[in-house]
Structure formats: structure tokens, C-alpha cells
Amino acid sequence: MKWIVFGLAAINAFGQSDLATGKSIFESQCALCHGQTGTGGRGPSLNRPKLTHAPDDDALQKLISNGIQPEMPGAWQLNPREVHSVAAYVRSLGAIPPEALSGDPSRGERVYSTKGCAACHIVAGSGEGYGPELTDIGARRNAAHLKATLLRPSESLHEDFLYVAVTSQSGSTIKGIRVNEDSFNIQIKDARGQFHSFVKSDLSELKRLRGETPMPSFDKSLTPSELDDLVAYLASLRGKQ
């Protein structure tokens, strides 16, 4: 259990008082996105031994200070000691075991297959990439967030996500997810995974479908046990550890 030892090493290196300070800062300034115990939500989960953008303590402290634009703001308001304390607390979260879920991941994998999720999502290189890749979704989002997204996908949209409908001068309309946009051009990806680039001045209409998503709600199409199993399967997808 190297990750537990690593978490305890962080505690020993910084001391209990530093961890208490880090915990207090984390709960007041970081938990809104990462959850009170680092299980994730709008932001990725942090209760795991390996953090994608912070392979070591120095990298983690720099990430806390500088942030990751545009998703995560830098903690400019923290002094170096406070940054150290938050980093120590985040590292200690790696000693928290994964959530205990009632569903069965193996049955959930079958639900994932029968409901056609691979038509929009990629897991370990398999599937289509219209929607977000799910290879490590369990390491980035907690079970509550996963369940909420399956039931009410329009309420879990990332702030930068935008579904659009573009209509050409000839009257043909294409819906897709915005990939890039500036003052003059917009690029979208359609449901087949194909990219389309448009000059805005050439369009008859550009609709920004805010609050809409091509992902359907599974509220009526899954039984409670199927939902629990699917959530358990998605939560088990943690990429390479």
C-alpha cells in the first residue's frame, strides 16, 4: 500500500498543525469544486495516490499557486506556507479509500454496452469521441456527480461546454459541440465525430443552445439497480494508476 505510506509521509513531513491549516483552507476555498473530502464534483477527485497534473509535491504546489486555466484559478491569495499546507492536506487525501458503492461494476459494464454509451464515449481506446472520454472518469468525478449526470445531464455541464446549431445560407442545419470559436469563425464537432468549420458571416443563423446537451437522460430508461451498476462501473474507471 505505497500510496498510504506516501500520504502518511506527507503528514509527517508537514506536521499536524500544517495539515489542520491546509484542511481549513481546502474546505473553504477548494471543496466547492473538489468535494469536502476530495471525492470530486465540478473538479476532479483528489483522494487518489496519483494526480494527473501533479506527479510530485513541487508540481502540486505550483499547480495550487498557478492554477490550470481556464478551469482552475491560481491561489494568489495564499502565502508559500499556506500553499505547502494545502498541498500536504491534498496528499493526505490519497490515504482515503475509494467510495463504497452498492452497484456491481461488471454488471454496469454490460449496461454501458447495451445502452450504447460507446457510441459517444471512449473507454481505453474503444468507442467514439463525440462526448468526453471516460477512461479515468472515476478518478475525476465522484459517484454522486456521475449519478446526477446520468439522470440530469443538462445540470452537470462544464461552464465552457456549448451545444450549437448552425444554419447555412442554403438552409441546411448542423448541430454540434463547439470546439473553437473567435470573432469571425466557429468550429463544431457533430454526432458522427466529424469537425466542421464555418465563417460566421456566411451563416444564416447561429444558435447557442445554452443548457442543452446531446446526452439523453437515463432517468426513465434505467432501473434503480441498473443505475447503481452503471455508476459503479464508471466509478471504477480510473485510468492507469
C-alpha positions in Angstrom: 0.0 0.0 0.0 2.6 2.5 -1.1 0.0 5.3 -1.5 -1.0 5.1 2.1 2.7 5.3 3.1 3.1 8.3 0.8 0.1 10.0 2.4 1.5 9.4 5.9 4.9 10.7 4.8 3.2 13.9 3.8 1.6 14.1 7.2 5.0 13.5 8.9 6.8 16.0 6.7 4.5 18.9 7.3 3.1 18.2 10.8 -0.4 18.0 12.1 -0.7 21.8 12.5 0.1 22.3 8.8 -2.5 19.7 7.9 -5.1 21.4 10.0 -4.3 24.7 8.3 -4.4 23.0 4.9 -7.7 21.3 5.7 -9.3 24.6 6.7 -8.2 26.4 3.6 -9.2 23.4 1.4 -12.7 23.2 2.9 -13.3 27.0 2.5 -11.7 27.5 -0.9 -11.3 24.2 -2.8 -14.1 22.0 -1.6 -16.8 23.7 -3.8 -15.3 22.0 -6.8 -13.3 19.1 -5.4 -15.7 18.0 -2.6 -15.2 18.2 1.2 -13.0 15.1 1.3 -11.6 15.4 -2.2 -14.0 13.0 -3.9 -14.6 15.5 -6.7 -17.6 17.2 -8.2 -17.2 20.0 -10.7 -13.5 19.4 -10.3 -11.5 16.1 -10.3 -11.3 13.9 -7.3 -8.1 14.2 -5.3 -8.4 11.2 -3.0 -6.0 9.1 -5.0 -2.3 8.4 -4.9 -1.5 9.8 -8.4 -2.7 13.2 -9.6 -2.6 13.7 -13.3 -1.2 17.3 -13.2 0.8 16.9 -10.0 3.2 13.9 -10.0 5.2 15.2 -7.1 5.0 17.8 -4.3 6.7 20.6 -6.1 4.4 20.2 -9.1 1.4 20.2 -6.8 2.4 23.4 -5.0 3.0 25.1 -8.4 -0.4 23.9 -9.5 -2.1 25.3 -6.4 -0.3 28.6 -6.8 -0.8 29.0 -10.6 -4.0 27.0 -11.3 -4.9 25.5 -14.6 -6.6 28.0 -16.9 -9.4 28.3 -17.6 -10.8 25.6 -15.3 -8.9 26.3 -12.0 -7.9 29.7 -10.8 -4.5 30.2 -9.1 -4.4 30.7 -5.3 -2.7 34.1 -5.5 -4.1 34.9 -2.1 -2.2 32.2 -0.3 1.3 32.7 1.1 4.0 30.0 0.5 3.4 28.3 3.9 -0.3 28.1 3.2 0.3 26.6 -0.2 2.6 24.0 1.5 -0.2 23.2 3.9 -2.9 22.8 1.3 -0.5 20.5 -0.7 0.1 18.4 2.4 -3.6 18.1 3.0 -4.3 17.1 -0.6 -1.6 14.5 -0.4 -3.1 13.1 2.7 -6.4 12.6 0.9 -4.7 9.8 -1.1 -4.9 7.6 2.1 -8.8 7.8 2.0 -10.1 4.5 0.5 -12.4 4.7 -2.6 -16.2 5.1 -2.1 -18.2 2.0 -1.1 -20.9 1.7 -3.8 -23.9 -0.7 -3.9 -23.7 -1.4 -7.6 -21.7 -4.1 -9.4 -19.1 -2.8 -11.9 -19.2 -5.9 -14.1 -23.0 -5.7 -14.5 -22.5 -1.9 -15.0 -20.2 -2.6 -17.9 -22.9 -4.6 -19.6 -25.4 -1.8 -19.0 -22.8 0.6 -20.6 -22.7 -1.7 -23.6 -26.4 -2.4 -24.1 -27.3 1.3 -23.7 -24.9 2.3 -26.5 -22.7 4.6 -24.4 -19.7 3.7 -26.6 -21.4 5.4 -29.5 -20.4 8.8 -27.9 -17.7 7.9 -25.3 -14.2 6.3 -25.4 -13.0 4.0 -22.7 -9.4 2.8 -23.0 -9.3 3.4 -26.7 -12.7 1.8 -27.5 -15.7 3.8 -28.6 -16.4 7.1 -30.4 -15.3 10.5 -29.2 -18.3 12.8 -29.6 -18.7 13.0 -25.8 -16.0 13.3 -23.1 -13.5 10.4 -22.8 -14.4 8.2 -19.7 -11.1 6.2 -19.4 -10.4 7.8 -16.0 -13.8 9.3 -15.1 -13.8 7.5 -11.8 -10.7 9.4 -10.8 -12.1 12.7 -11.8 -15.7 12.6 -10.6 -17.4 11.1 -7.6 -20.3 8.7 -7.6 -22.9 11.4 -6.7 -21.7 13.6 -9.7 -21.8 10.6 -12.1 -25.3 9.6 -11.0 -26.6 13.2 -11.3 -25.1 13.5 -14.8 -26.8 10.3 -15.9 -30.2 11.5 -14.6 -29.9 15.2 -15.3 -27.1 15.7 -17.9 -28.1 19.3 -18.6 -27.4 20.3 -15.0 -23.8 19.0 -15.0 -22.5 20.8 -18.0 -19.0 22.3 -17.7 -19.1 26.1 -17.9 -17.1 26.0 -21.2 -19.4 23.5 -22.8 -21.7 24.8 -25.6 -24.1 23.0 -27.9 -24.8 24.9 -31.1 -26.9 24.8 -34.2 -25.5 26.5 -37.4 -27.7 27.1 -40.4 -26.1 27.8 -43.8 -27.4 30.3 -46.3 -28.9 27.4 -48.2 -31.0 26.4 -45.2 -29.1 23.2 -44.0 -28.6 23.0 -40.3 -25.9 21.1 -38.4 -25.9 20.7 -34.6 -22.7 20.0 -32.7 -20.4 20.7 -29.8 -18.4 23.9 -30.0 -14.7 23.1 -30.3 -13.2 26.5 -31.1 -14.6 30.0 -31.7 -13.4 33.5 -32.2 -15.0 36.7 -33.5 -15.1 35.5 -37.1 -15.1 31.7 -37.1 -16.6 28.7 -35.2 -15.7 25.1 -35.3 -18.0 22.3 -34.1 -18.0 18.5 -33.8 -21.1 16.7 -34.9 -22.6 13.5 -33.6 -20.6 11.4 -36.0 -17.4 12.9 -34.7 -16.7 15.0 -37.8 -15.4 18.5 -37.5 -17.0 21.5 -39.3 -15.5 25.0 -39.6 -17.7 28.0 -40.5 -17.2 31.7 -41.2 -19.8 33.3 -39.1 -20.7 35.9 -41.8 -21.5 33.1 -44.2 -24.1 31.6 -41.9 -27.9 32.3 -42.0 -28.2 31.6 -38.3 -26.0 30.6 -35.3 -28.0 29.4 -32.3 -26.3 28.9 -29.0 -28.2 26.1 -27.3 -27.2 27.0 -23.7 -28.2 24.5 -21.1 -28.8 21.8 -23.8 -26.7 18.7 -24.4 -26.9 15.8 -26.9 -26.6 13.4 -24.0 -30.0 11.9 -23.1 -31.3 11.5 -19.5 -31.3 7.9 -18.3 -33.9 8.7 -15.7 -36.7 6.6 -17.4 -34.5 4.1 -19.3 -32.6 2.6 -16.4 -34.0 0.6 -13.4 -32.6 1.7 -10.0 -30.3 -1.4 -9.9 -29.1 -0.7 -13.4 -28.3 2.9 -12.5 -26.3 1.8 -9.4 -24.4 -0.8 -11.5 -23.6 1.8 -14.2 -22.4 4.3 -11.6 -20.2 1.6 -10.0 -18.7 0.8 -13.4 -18.0 4.4 -14.3 -16.5 5.0 -10.8 -14.2 2.0 -11.4 -12.7 3.7 -14.5 -9.6 5.3 -13.0 -7.1 5.0 -15.9 -3.6 3.9 -15.3 -2.7 4.1 -11.6 
